[in-house]
Amino acid sequence: MASFDVIFIGGGPAGYVGAIRAAQLGLTVGVIEREGLGGTCVLWGCIPAKALLESAAVAHRTRLAKGFGVNVGEITTDYGVAMKRSRAVSTQNSKGVEFLFKKNKITWLLGTGVLTGKKTVSVTDSKGAVTTHDAKKGIVICTGSRVKGIPSIGLTLDKVNILSSDEVLVLEKAPATMAIIGCGAVGCEFADVFNEFGTKIVMLETMPSMIPVEDSDVAAELAKSFKKRGIEVVLNAKIESTKVGKGSVTLSLSGPEKKEITVEKVLVAAGRAPNIEGIGLEALGVKRTDRGFIKIDDSMRTSVEGIYAIGDVAGPPMLAHKGEREGIVAAEVIAGKNEHKVNYGNIPNATYCHPEVASIGLTEQQCKEQKLDYKVGRYNFSANGRARTSGETEGFVKIIRDTKYGEILGAHIIGAHATEIIHELAVARENEFTVEEIELAIHAHPTLSEAIAEAVLDSMGRALNA
């Protein structure tokens, strides 16, 4: 038996960041992880998907090169090469986490972890050997989540015809046709990738708009952009049945568009389930929410003393950066520090398709539902000098402010580099800046970030360049 102050079950963003913070605070730390360090985000999610999106962006920009005075000849794409590059980037990032563990003297316990008591866990390695370890101050559950599939309508993941985001990341070539179930962030990102690599895409969404968590104006703008690129989007879609053939899948739709769609591959990009089965929660009496996640308080404590939960297993939003912050809070609580609570109302959303989508705070629909007194400011990138020079004029910035005090209730961006420039609004909201204070900050010219300054001016009825 090895003894630690704290053991994290899971080495994804929540677990490894929490582990590093715990080590910084002087705790001895063990992390149980059965695969490479970095978890789904590094190995099968955020990082490889964004590497593929960069390949897609290069292809897209190269097709426009002639208009910039650059002649490149015939343009062809090879998804297999892009895939191998994305895997190499993932491996590099995972090795980077290994380096950080060594630097911070964190022990990687390679295998699958199960709670055997309030302060003990067992680890089973790939050969079936079992070891038991003690955690004197706390055990943190951060085992992540997985794609569920939709077996009720025949969409059971078979890894050949009906795929999750894991399988599409290792395809050797882009299929001729693909249906993507779900128009959330994952669905939109892979639609972007495969469209650029020559796949004919149809997206199916049960909700009345794309990216349902985003502001409706942003969703409408993204739908317009995807349509222009030849990506078919079917909203309010209801799949009645699925028939899997040899090398094809046929989906029967009812609802507004009653028809059959036959494609080579189906990507299920709707819904994830927490990985909490078989890890010993029931025996210890760890409570769960109505939706099946581990129930926690604002210090990441579960219903059982000494056991904590962070990341996807602790509930939505299922975002790596949310899990990272929860990991820091858990580490500080276990170390007896005065932690800063997670501000769940100020977690940015980011979708890395092209045009990119990013947001923080309330949508306009939510403001209406809450009967808030608000005003909206908007600035289109088509009027922005930097966007014009780069040829990336799609989209806009939308700022929603409180009428009386100028508080930023919500911010929504669709356009080039939206996922980067949203953080000005994240900092502003975290520090309770008003729109007047954002406007007072001088924004360099020409930059895309000037669109934020113009949008806040517009919300005050003072737009200068619109």
C-alpha positions in Angstrom: 0.0 0.0 0.0 1.3 3.4 -1.0 0.1 6.4 1.1 -0.8 9.9 -0.3 -2.4 13.0 1.1 -4.8 13.0 -1.8 -5.6 10.7 -4.7 -7.4 11.8 -7.9 -9.2 9.1 -9.8 -8.8 10.4 -13.4 -6.1 12.2 -15.2 -8.0 14.5 -17.5 -8.1 18.4 -17.2 -9.9 18.4 -13.9 -7.8 15.7 -12.4 -4.3 16.7 -13.6 -4.8 20.4 -12.9 -6.2 19.7 -9.4 -3.3 17.3 -8.8 -0.7 20.0 -9.8 -2.4 22.6 -7.5 -2.5 20.1 -4.6 1.2 19.4 -5.1 1.9 23.2 -5.2 0.2 23.4 -1.8 2.6 20.8 -0.4 0.4 17.7 -0.5 1.6 14.3 -1.7 -0.5 13.3 -4.7 -1.4 10.2 -6.6 -3.4 10.2 -9.9 -5.1 7.1 -11.2 -5.3 7.0 -15.0 -5.7 3.9 -17.2 -4.9 5.6 -20.5 -2.5 8.5 -21.3 -2.5 11.5 -19.1 -4.7 14.4 -20.2 -7.9 12.4 -20.4 -10.6 12.7 -23.1 -9.7 16.4 -23.8 -6.1 15.7 -24.7 -6.4 12.3 -26.3 -9.9 12.1 -27.8 -11.5 15.5 -27.6 -10.4 19.2 -27.4 -6.9 18.9 -28.7 -7.1 16.4 -31.6 -10.4 18.0 -32.8 -8.8 21.5 -32.8 -5.8 20.1 -34.7 -8.2 18.8 -37.4 -10.0 22.1 -37.4 -6.6 23.8 -38.1 -6.1 21.5 -41.0 -9.6 22.4 -42.3 -8.8 26.1 -41.8 -5.6 25.8 -43.8 -7.6 24.1 -46.6 -10.2 26.8 -46.6 -7.7 29.7 -46.6 -5.7 28.1 -49.3 -8.7 27.9 -51.6 -9.0 31.7 -51.2 -5.3 32.3 -51.8 -5.7 33.5 -55.4 -7.8 36.5 -54.2 -4.9 37.5 -52.0 -2.5 37.4 -54.9 -1.1 33.9 -54.0 -1.3 31.2 -56.7 -1.0 27.7 -55.3 -2.3 25.5 -58.1 -4.6 22.5 -57.6 -5.7 22.0 -54.0 -6.2 18.4 -52.7 -6.8 17.2 -49.2 -5.9 14.0 -47.3 -7.8 13.3 -44.1 -5.4 10.5 -43.2 -2.4 12.9 -43.0 -4.4 15.4 -41.0 -5.5 12.7 -38.7 -2.0 11.5 -38.1 -0.9 15.1 -37.3 -3.8 15.5 -34.8 -2.7 12.3 -33.1 0.9 13.5 -32.9 -0.3 16.8 -31.3 -2.4 14.8 -28.8 0.6 12.6 -27.9 2.8 15.7 -27.4 0.3 17.2 -25.1 -0.1 14.0 -23.1 3.7 13.8 -22.7 3.6 17.4 -21.5 1.3 16.4 -18.7 3.7 13.5 -17.8 6.5 16.1 -17.6 4.4 18.3 -15.3 3.8 15.3 -13.0 7.5 14.6 -12.7 8.2 18.3 -12.1 5.6 18.4 -9.3 6.5 15.0 -7.9 3.0 13.6 -8.6 2.7 9.8 -8.8 0.9 8.3 -11.8 -0.9 5.1 -10.8 -1.5 3.4 -14.1 -4.7 1.5 -14.1 -8.4 1.6 -13.3 -9.4 2.9 -9.8 -12.2 1.8 -7.6 -13.2 3.2 -4.2 -12.8 0.6 -1.5 -13.3 2.9 1.5 -13.6 6.5 2.5 -9.8 6.8 2.4 -8.7 3.8 0.2 -8.8 3.0 -3.5 -7.7 -0.1 -5.5 -5.9 0.1 -8.8 -6.1 -2.7 -11.4 -3.5 -2.5 -14.1 -3.7 -3.9 -17.7 -2.5 -7.3 -16.5 -5.1 -7.6 -13.8 -2.7 -7.0 -10.9 -4.4 -5.1 -8.0 -2.8 -2.7 -5.6 -4.4 -0.7 -2.8 -3.6 2.9 -1.9 -4.4 5.2 1.0 -5.5 8.8 0.8 -5.2 10.5 4.2 -6.9 13.8 3.4 -9.2 13.1 0.5 -10.1 11.2 -2.7 -11.2 13.2 -5.8 -13.4 11.5 -8.4 -12.8 13.0 -11.9 -13.4 10.0 -14.2 -15.0 12.2 -17.0 -17.7 11.3 -19.5 -18.4 9.4 -22.7 -20.8 9.7 -25.7 -24.0 7.8 -25.0 -25.3 6.9 -28.4 -29.1 6.8 -28.9 -30.0 3.0 -28.9 -33.8 3.8 -28.7 -33.8 4.7 -32.4 -31.1 2.3 -33.5 -28.1 4.6 -33.1 -26.0 2.2 -31.1 -22.3 3.0 -31.5 -20.8 0.1 -33.5 -17.4 1.9 -34.3 -17.8 1.0 -38.0 -20.9 2.7 -39.4 -22.3 4.6 -36.3 -19.4 6.5 -34.7 -18.7 8.7 -31.7 -16.2 11.5 -31.8 -13.5 9.0 -30.7 -13.8 6.9 -33.9 -13.9 9.8 -36.4 -10.7 11.0 -34.9 -8.8 8.0 -36.3 -10.5 7.5 -39.7 -7.9 6.9 -42.4 -10.0 8.8 -45.0 -13.0 11.2 -45.1 -16.2 9.4 -46.0 -18.1 10.5 -49.1 -21.3 11.2 -47.0 -21.9 11.6 -43.3 -24.9 12.4 -41.1 -24.1 14.2 -37.9 -26.6 13.8 -35.0 -26.6 17.0 -33.0 -25.8 20.6 -33.8 -24.0 21.4 -30.6 -20.3 22.3 -30.4 -19.0 18.9 -31.3 -21.3 18.4 -34.2 -20.6 21.8 -35.7 -16.8 21.3 -35.3 -16.8 18.0 -37.1 -19.2 19.3 -39.8 -16.6 22.0 -40.5 -13.7 19.5 -40.6 -15.3 16.9 -42.9 -16.9 19.5 -45.2 -13.5 20.9 -45.9 -12.2 17.4 -46.6 -14.8 16.8 -49.2 -17.6 14.9 -47.3 -21.2 15.8 -48.1 -22.7 16.6 -44.7 -26.2 16.6 -43.3 -26.7 17.7 -39.7 -29.8 16.6 -37.7 -30.9 18.6 -34.7 -34.0 17.9 -32.6 -34.1 21.6 -31.4 -35.4 24.5 -33.5 -31.9 26.1 -33.8 -28.3 25.1 -34.2 -26.0 25.3 -31.1 -29.0 25.5 -28.8 -27.1 26.9 -25.8 -26.1 30.0 -27.7 -28.0 33.2 -28.5 -30.5 32.8 -31.3 -29.0 35.6 -33.4 -25.6 33.7 -33.3 -27.3 30.4 -34.1 -29.0 32.0 -37.1 -25.8 33.5 -38.4 -24.0 30.1 -38.1 -26.8 28.4 -40.0 -26.5 30.9 -42.8 -22.7 30.4 -43.0 -23.0 26.6 -43.0 -25.7 26.7 -45.7 -23.4 28.9 -47.9 -20.7 26.2 -47.6 -23.1 23.5 -48.7 -23.7 21.9 -45.3 -27.3 20.7 -45.0 -28.9 21.4 -41.6 -32.3 19.8 -40.7 -33.8 21.4 -37.5 -36.7 20.0 -35.5 -35.5 16.6 -36.8 -37.0 13.4 -35.4 -35.4 10.1 -36.3 -38.0 7.4 -36.3 -35.7 4.5 -37.1 -32.2 3.5 -38.2 -31.2 0.8 -40.7 -27.6 -0.3 -40.9 -26.5 -1.9 -44.2 -23.2 -2.9 -45.5 -21.2 0.3 -45.7 -24.3 2.5 -45.2 -26.8 3.8 -42.7 -30.4 4.8 -43.6 -32.2 7.2 -41.2 -36.0 7.6 -41.4 -37.1 11.1 -40.4 -40.5 12.3 -39.4 -41.6 15.8 -38.4 -41.4 18.9 -40.7 -39.1 17.0 -43.2 -40.3 13.5 -43.5 -37.8 11.6 -45.6 -35.1 9.0 -45.7 -31.4 9.8 -45.6 -28.7 7.3 -46.6 -25.1 8.0 -45.7 -21.8 6.1 -45.4 -21.2 7.1 -41.8 -23.2 8.5 -38.9 -21.5 10.6 -36.2 -23.4 10.7 -32.9 -22.5 14.1 -31.4 -25.5 14.5 -29.0 -25.3 13.8 -25.3 -22.7 12.5 -22.9 -22.9 10.3 -19.8 -20.7 10.5 -16.7 -18.2 7.6 -16.2 -19.3 6.6 -12.7 -20.3 2.9 -13.1 -18.3 0.4 -11.2 -16.1 2.7 -9.2 -17.6 2.0 -5.8 -20.0 5.0 -5.3 -23.0 2.9 -4.3 -21.2 0.9 -1.6 -20.1 4.2 0.1 -23.4 5.9 -0.3 -22.2 8.8 -2.5 -25.4 10.6 -3.6 -26.2 11.5 -7.2 -28.4 14.2 -8.8 -31.7 13.5 -10.6 -29.7 13.6 -13.8 -27.2 11.0 -12.7 -24.2 13.1 -11.9 -22.4 13.1 -8.5 -23.9 15.6 -6.2 -21.5 18.2 -4.8 -21.5 21.4 -2.8 -19.7 24.6 -3.8 -16.5 23.2 -2.3 -16.6 20.0 -4.5 -17.5 17.8 -1.5 -19.8 14.9 -2.1 -22.3 13.5 0.5 -19.5 11.3 1.9 -16.8 13.0 4.1 -13.4 13.0 2.5 -14.7 12.2 -1.1 -14.8 15.0 -3.7 -16.0 15.1 -7.3 -15.0 17.5 -10.1 -15.3 17.8 -13.9 -17.9 16.1 -16.1 -18.9 13.6 -13.3 -20.0 16.6 -11.2 -22.5 17.8 -13.9 -22.7 20.4 -16.7 -21.3 22.4 -18.3 -19.1 19.6 -19.5 -16.2 21.8 -20.4 -12.5 21.2 -19.8 -11.9 24.7 -18.3 -14.8 24.3 -15.9 -13.3 21.0 -14.7 -9.9 22.7 -14.3 -11.3 25.4 -12.1 -13.1 22.8 -10.0 -9.8 20.9 -9.6 -8.1 24.0 -8.2 -11.0 24.5 -5.8 -10.9 20.9 -4.6 -7.2 21.0 -4.1 -7.4 24.2 -2.0 -10.2 22.9 0.1 -8.3 19.7 0.8 -5.2 21.7 1.7 -7.2 23.9 4.1 -6.9 27.1 2.1 -9.5 29.8 1.6 -10.6 28.8 -1.9 -12.3 31.0 -4.5 -15.6 29.4 -5.4 -16.3 28.6 -9.0 -18.3 31.3 -10.7 -20.6 29.1 -12.8 -22.3 32.1 -14.3 -19.1 33.3 -15.8 -17.8 30.2 -17.7 -17.2 31.0 -21.4 -18.6 28.7 -24.1 -16.4 28.1 -27.2 -17.1 26.4 -30.5 -14.1 26.2 -32.8 -15.8 25.7 -36.2 -15.5 28.5 -38.8 -16.8 31.0 -38.1 -16.0 30.5 -34.5 -18.6 31.0 -31.8 -18.0 32.2 -28.2 -20.2 33.5 -25.4 -20.4 34.3 -21.8 -23.3 35.1 -19.5 -27.0 35.3 -20.5 -28.5 35.1 -23.9 -31.1 37.6 -25.0 -33.8 34.9 -24.7 -32.8 34.3 -21.1 -32.9 38.0 -20.3 -36.4 38.1 -21.7 -37.5 35.1 -19.6 -36.1 36.7 -16.5 -37.9 40.0 -17.3 -34.6 42.0 -17.1 -34.4 45.6 -18.2 -31.6 45.4 -20.8 -30.2 47.0 -24.0 -28.4 45.3 -26.8 -25.3 46.6 -28.7 -24.1 45.0 -31.9 -21.2 45.4 -34.3 -20.7 43.5 -37.5 -17.2 42.3 -38.4 -18.0 43.4 -42.0 -17.4 47.0 -40.8 -14.1 46.1 -38.9 -10.9 47.1 -40.6 -8.8 44.1 -39.4 -11.5 41.7 -40.5 -11.5 43.3 -43.9 -7.8 43.0 -44.3 -7.9 39.3 -43.4 -11.0 38.6 -45.5 -12.8 37.3 -42.4 -15.8 39.5 -42.3 -18.5 37.0 -41.3 -20.3 37.5 -38.0 -20.6 40.1 -35.2 -20.2 40.9 -31.6 -23.4 41.3 -29.5 -23.3 42.8 -26.0 -26.3 42.7 -23.6 -26.2 45.2 -20.8 -28.3 46.2 -17.8 -30.1 49.4 -18.6 -29.7 51.1 -15.3 -26.1 50.3 -14.2 -24.4 49.2 -17.4 -23.6 45.7 -16.1 -22.6 43.2 -18.8 -25.4 40.6 -18.7 -24.1 38.6 -21.7 -21.7 38.7 -24.6 -21.9 36.8 -27.8 -19.4 36.6 -30.6 -19.5 34.8 -34.0 -16.6 35.4 -36.3 -12.8 34.8 -36.7 -10.9 34.2 -33.5 -14.1 34.6 -31.4 -12.8 32.0 -28.9 -9.8 34.2 -28.2 -11.4 37.6 -27.9 -14.2 36.5 -25.6 -11.8 36.6 -22.7 -11.9 40.4 -22.5 -15.6 40.0 -21.6 -14.8 37.1 -19.1 -12.3 39.4 -17.3 -14.8 42.3 -17.4 -17.7 40.3 -16.0 -15.5 38.6 -13.3 -14.4 42.1 -12.1 -17.9 43.7 -12.5 -16.8 46.2 -15.2 -19.5 48.2 -16.8 -19.8 48.9 -20.5 -18.6 52.4 -19.8 -15.4 51.0 -18.3 -14.8 48.7 -21.3 -15.2 51.6 -23.6 -12.6 53.6 -21.7 -10.0 50.9 -22.3 -8.2 51.9 -25.5 -8.3 49.1 -28.1 -5.5 48.9 -30.6 -6.4 49.7 -34.2 -6.8 47.8 -36.4 -7.9 44.7 -34.4 -10.8 42.4 -34.2 -11.2 43.3 -30.5 -12.3 46.8 -31.6 -15.6 45.2 -32.4 -16.1 44.7 -28.7 -15.6 48.4 -28.0 -17.9 49.3 -30.8 -20.6 46.9 -29.6 -20.5 48.4 -26.1 -20.7 51.8 -27.6 -23.7 50.7 -29.6 -25.4 49.4 -26.5 -25.1 53.0 -25.1 -26.4 54.6 -28.3 -22.9 56.0 -29.2 -21.7 53.8 -32.0 -18.8 55.5 -33.9 -18.1 53.2 -36.8 -21.5 51.7 -37.6 
